[in-house]
């Protein structure tokens, strides 16, 4: 049998606010685990990173809603 070349086409939508939201959830889970283990060294930096990403997520959601409603 010979080889057959096939070309696949697909459309995918990437919503960045979902990815940023997952990163925020990851940081929250990581901070909760470290506080439970009483490992508080550097937790403040992870909290700041999570809060910064949370602000970007909120902005991205507003941009997405504005795009969809417009």
Backbone bond lengths (Angstrom), bond angles and torsions (degrees), N, CA, C in turn:
res aa  C-N    CA-C-N  psi(-1)  N-CA   C-N-CA  omega(-1)  CA-C   N-CA-C  phi
1 X - - - 1.450 - - 1.520 109.66 -
2 X 1.301 114.98 139.78 1.453 120.87 177.90 1.526 111.63 -85.35
3 X 1.306 114.75 163.37 1.460 119.75 178.42 1.520 109.91 -82.46
4 X 1.304 116.48 144.22 1.459 122.51 178.75 1.528 108.18 -115.15
5 X 1.323 116.76 128.22 1.462 120.75 176.62 1.523 108.46 -88.45
6 X 1.308 114.96 133.76 1.460 121.17 -179.02 1.522 108.32 -129.11
7 X 1.304 116.43 137.54 1.467 121.10 175.93 1.527 107.81 -113.67
8 X 1.304 115.80 123.08 1.457 121.27 179.04 1.520 109.49 -100.34
9 X 1.303 116.00 139.59 1.456 121.28 175.27 1.513 107.76 -121.86
10 X 1.313 116.23 134.53 1.459 120.64 177.74 1.520 108.70 -146.38
11 X 1.292 115.46 147.84 1.454 121.14 176.02 1.528 107.67 -109.00
12 X 1.302 115.02 130.56 1.451 119.69 -179.14 1.516 108.09 -130.59
13 X 1.297 115.93 138.74 1.461 121.09 176.14 1.513 108.00 -108.20
14 X 1.301 115.38 129.20 1.454 121.02 179.44 1.526 107.68 -109.43
15 X 1.304 115.82 120.29 1.454 121.69 178.89 1.525 108.21 -107.41
16 X 1.321 115.72 106.67 1.457 121.22 -172.75 1.522 111.93 -65.03
17 X 1.335 117.71 -28.82 1.467 118.56 -179.00 1.530 111.41 -64.12
18 X 1.324 117.61 -28.37 1.469 119.66 176.42 1.522 111.13 -69.44
19 X 1.320 117.10 -41.12 1.463 120.33 179.01 1.530 111.26 -65.66
20 X 1.317 115.65 -42.08 1.468 119.01 179.41 1.529 109.78 -66.53
21 X 1.332 116.91 -39.28 1.467 120.44 177.36 1.519 112.15 -61.52
22 X 1.332 117.21 -37.88 1.466 120.46 176.60 1.522 111.26 -65.38
23 X 1.338 116.83 -37.01 1.465 120.01 177.89 1.529 110.45 -66.76
24 X 1.332 116.82 -39.42 1.471 120.61 177.25 1.525 110.11 -62.16
25 X 1.326 116.94 -43.87 1.462 120.77 178.57 1.529 111.09 -62.21
26 X 1.333 116.78 -38.96 1.461 121.11 178.28 1.529 110.36 -61.83
27 X 1.330 117.09 -46.80 1.462 119.95 -179.95 1.526 110.96 -63.70
28 X 1.335 117.45 -40.20 1.467 120.05 179.36 1.527 110.63 -62.91
29 X 1.339 116.09 -44.00 1.469 120.04 179.57 1.525 110.70 -63.70
30 X 1.326 116.14 -41.08 1.462 120.79 -179.74 1.527 111.33 -65.53
31 X 1.317 117.30 -41.97 1.463 120.93 178.46 1.522 109.92 -64.72
32 X 1.332 117.54 -44.27 1.468 120.48 179.16 1.534 111.42 -59.80
33 X 1.335 116.78 -41.74 1.464 120.29 179.10 1.529 111.41 -64.89
34 X 1.323 116.60 -42.29 1.459 119.52 -178.55 1.523 111.94 -69.16
35 X 1.326 117.49 -36.66 1.468 120.12 177.62 1.526 109.76 -67.52
36 X 1.335 117.50 -38.51 1.459 120.82 178.84 1.528 111.56 -64.20
37 X 1.343 117.00 -32.31 1.467 121.31 178.20 1.529 112.00 -87.14
38 X 1.332 116.95 0.96 1.466 123.94 -178.38 1.531 111.38 61.32
39 X 1.323 116.64 32.60 1.463 123.25 174.54 1.524 107.69 -100.33
40 X 1.317 116.26 87.46 1.460 120.60 -171.30 1.522 113.58 -98.67
41 X 1.305 117.66 4.26 1.456 119.98 179.95 1.522 109.83 -77.61
42 X 1.310 117.31 116.92 1.454 122.72 179.32 1.514 114.61 84.85
43 X 1.330 117.51 3.47 1.461 120.22 179.80 1.524 110.32 -66.70
44 X 1.308 116.64 -34.26 1.466 120.31 179.54 1.515 112.18 -60.54
45 X 1.323 116.95 -37.22 1.459 120.39 178.57 1.528 111.27 -67.51
46 X 1.326 116.63 -37.32 1.463 119.71 177.60 1.526 111.05 -70.09
47 X 1.322 116.95 -34.14 1.460 120.38 176.65 1.526 109.51 -65.63
48 X 1.329 116.90 -44.11 1.463 120.49 178.71 1.528 110.58 -62.59
49 X 1.324 117.30 -41.42 1.467 120.42 178.47 1.531 110.56 -63.13
50 X 1.318 116.47 -42.44 1.466 120.30 178.62 1.519 112.27 -64.72
51 X 1.327 117.21 -41.35 1.463 120.67 179.06 1.525 111.56 -67.37
52 X 1.324 116.69 -37.00 1.464 120.09 177.38 1.525 110.26 -64.58
53 X 1.317 116.74 -45.06 1.461 119.92 177.76 1.525 111.23 -65.52
54 X 1.324 117.04 -33.34 1.464 120.37 177.39 1.523 110.59 -63.17
55 X 1.334 117.04 -40.95 1.462 120.33 177.38 1.527 110.74 -63.18
56 X 1.330 116.79 -41.69 1.463 120.14 178.36 1.532 111.18 -66.61
57 X 1.332 116.23 -34.98 1.465 119.30 178.54 1.524 111.09 -65.22
58 X 1.318 116.35 -43.26 1.473 120.00 179.27 1.527 109.95 -61.92
59 X 1.318 117.03 -43.82 1.460 120.34 178.37 1.531 110.93 -62.61
60 X 1.312 117.09 -42.78 1.457 120.54 -179.83 1.527 111.16 -64.84
61 X 1.335 117.52 -36.72 1.465 120.00 177.69 1.526 111.09 -66.81
62 X 1.337 117.09 -40.58 1.460 119.64 176.98 1.526 110.98 -63.98
63 X 1.325 116.64 -41.36 1.467 119.84 177.42 1.520 110.91 -62.61
64 X 1.333 117.20 -41.26 1.452 121.37 179.22 1.523 111.00 -64.41
65 X 1.335 116.53 -45.76 1.472 119.59 179.46 1.521 111.07 -64.11
66 X 1.318 116.85 -39.86 1.461 120.11 178.01 1.514 111.30 -62.78
67 X 1.318 116.62 -40.37 1.470 120.92 178.72 1.522 110.94 -65.46
68 X 1.333 116.62 -43.87 1.471 120.35 -177.73 1.530 112.07 -70.85
69 X 1.329 117.46 -36.04 1.457 120.37 -178.52 1.526 112.50 -79.98
70 X 1.308 117.32 -21.92 1.467 120.25 -177.77 1.472 112.01 -79.87
